[in-house]
Each structure stands twice: as structure tokens, then as C-alpha cells.
Amino acid sequence: MKFLVIILAVLFSSFVKTSDPSTEKVCGTWKGYFGTESEINSITVKINPQNTAEIFCNFNEACLKTTGTYKLIGDSAIVISCILTEKKGSEVVLYGNLNRTTSFIDGQWDGEGKQGGCFYLQKQSVQTNP
């Protein structure tokens, strides 16, 4: 009887969904810059395990905050999408490439209309209090 309980416990635990290791690697705070040929602005992206992202950016000397979603494509690409409500609901999409150690993301961003440019993000290390 005990053997049957152990087998059932092992089978049940194998069916329980575990977190995706690639998602865990990208989760955290990323800081960097985005811009065009004529303007560069700072950006912070907080990536959460539930495929959501919080975006804080300085755009034309104003600090904007919005939430969005992200999707990992394979093990080296990420797409982050958000709506800037301050810009009358315009959608902004960041198409990024992750480096091998998942510490940098760089790529292109596109906004509605003909807006677009490049961006660069660096993952911030987690600081623990002693």
C-alpha cells in the first residue's frame, strides 16, 4: 500500500506544471535606453512571470508608466508590447534579442505611424539585505 502511494505521488508531481526556466531568466528589472536618430531616452522594464511587464520611460522630458505583455520566442528573442495612454492609446512594440547569458536585450522598437528606433536593456542584479 505504501508503495502504491509513493508511485501515485511521483506520477502526480510529474503532471504538476513547473515554471519555465527561460521565463525565470528574463524576469526581473531591466534598465537601458531607447531612441531615434535625434533623441535618446531612458527606460526601465520590470518583467514578471505572468507574461506582464511594467514599463517606465522618460519621453520628451516626461515620465511615462504603463503596463504591457511580453512573449519569448525560442530562447533568444523577446517581444514586449504596451499601450501608451498618454499618447492617445498608441501601441509600442519592442522586438529584442537576448544575449547568451540573458543579461542584455537589444533590438528595434516600433510605434504607431512612422515612429521607431533602437533600444538596449541591461538586467539589474538582485540586491539582498544582509
C-alpha positions in Angstrom: 0.0 0.0 0.0 2.8 2.4 0.9 4.5 1.6 -2.4 1.3 2.5 -4.3 1.0 5.8 -2.5 4.7 6.7 -3.4 4.0 5.8 -7.1 0.9 7.9 -7.2 2.7 10.8 -5.5 5.5 10.6 -8.1 3.1 10.5 -11.0 1.1 13.4 -9.7 4.2 15.6 -9.2 5.2 14.9 -12.8 1.9 16.3 -14.1 2.1 19.5 -11.9 3.2 22.4 -14.1 6.6 23.7 -13.3 7.8 27.2 -14.1 9.5 27.6 -17.5 13.2 28.2 -16.8 13.5 30.6 -19.8 10.8 32.8 -18.3 12.5 32.8 -14.9 15.7 34.0 -16.6 14.1 37.1 -18.1 12.1 38.0 -15.1 13.4 41.0 -13.2 14.3 44.6 -13.7 15.9 45.8 -16.9 17.3 49.3 -17.4 18.5 51.0 -20.5 17.8 53.4 -23.3 15.6 53.8 -26.4 15.6 56.3 -29.1 15.7 57.6 -32.6 18.4 59.2 -34.6 17.7 62.5 -32.9 16.7 61.7 -29.4 17.7 59.1 -26.7 15.6 58.4 -23.6 16.0 56.2 -20.5 13.7 53.2 -19.9 13.1 50.7 -17.1 11.2 47.4 -17.8 10.1 45.1 -15.0 9.3 41.7 -16.4 7.0 39.5 -14.3 6.5 35.7 -14.6 2.8 36.1 -15.7 3.9 37.4 -19.1 3.3 41.0 -18.0 5.7 43.9 -18.0 5.7 47.3 -16.3 7.4 50.0 -18.4 8.7 53.3 -17.1 10.3 55.7 -19.6 11.3 59.2 -19.9 9.8 60.5 -23.2 10.2 64.1 -24.1 11.2 65.0 -20.5 8.0 63.4 -19.1 8.0 60.2 -17.1 5.5 57.7 -18.5 4.4 54.5 -16.8 2.4 51.7 -18.5 1.9 48.0 -18.4 2.1 45.6 -21.2 2.8 42.0 -22.1 5.8 40.1 -23.4 6.4 36.9 -25.3 9.5 34.8 -25.5 10.2 33.4 -29.0 12.6 30.5 -28.8 15.5 31.0 -26.5 16.9 34.2 -27.9 14.1 36.6 -28.8 11.5 38.6 -26.9 8.6 40.8 -28.0 7.3 43.4 -25.5 4.1 45.2 -26.3 2.4 48.1 -24.5 -0.1 50.9 -25.0 0.9 54.4 -24.2 -2.2 56.0 -22.8 -0.5 59.4 -22.7 -0.1 59.2 -26.4 -3.8 58.7 -27.1 -3.6 54.9 -26.8 -0.8 54.3 -29.3 0.8 50.9 -29.3 4.6 50.4 -28.9 6.3 47.1 -29.6 9.9 46.3 -28.8 11.5 43.4 -30.8 14.5 42.3 -28.8 17.3 39.8 -28.9 18.6 38.2 -25.7 22.3 37.5 -25.3 23.5 34.1 -24.4 23.7 34.8 -20.6 20.3 36.6 -20.6 21.9 39.8 -19.2 21.3 42.1 -22.2 18.4 42.8 -24.6 18.8 44.9 -27.7 16.7 45.5 -30.7 14.2 47.7 -32.6 11.0 49.4 -31.3 8.1 50.5 -33.5 5.3 52.8 -32.6 2.1 53.7 -34.5 2.7 55.8 -37.5 6.3 56.0 -38.7 7.8 56.2 -35.2 10.6 53.7 -34.4 14.2 53.3 -33.4 16.6 51.1 -31.3 16.7 50.1 -27.7 19.1 48.5 -25.3 18.4 47.0 -21.8 20.7 45.5 -19.2 19.3 43.2 -16.5 19.8 44.6 -13.0 21.3 42.3 -10.3 19.1 41.5 -7.4 20.4 43.0 -4.2 19.7 41.3 -0.9 19.8 42.9 2.5 22.2 41.2 5.0 
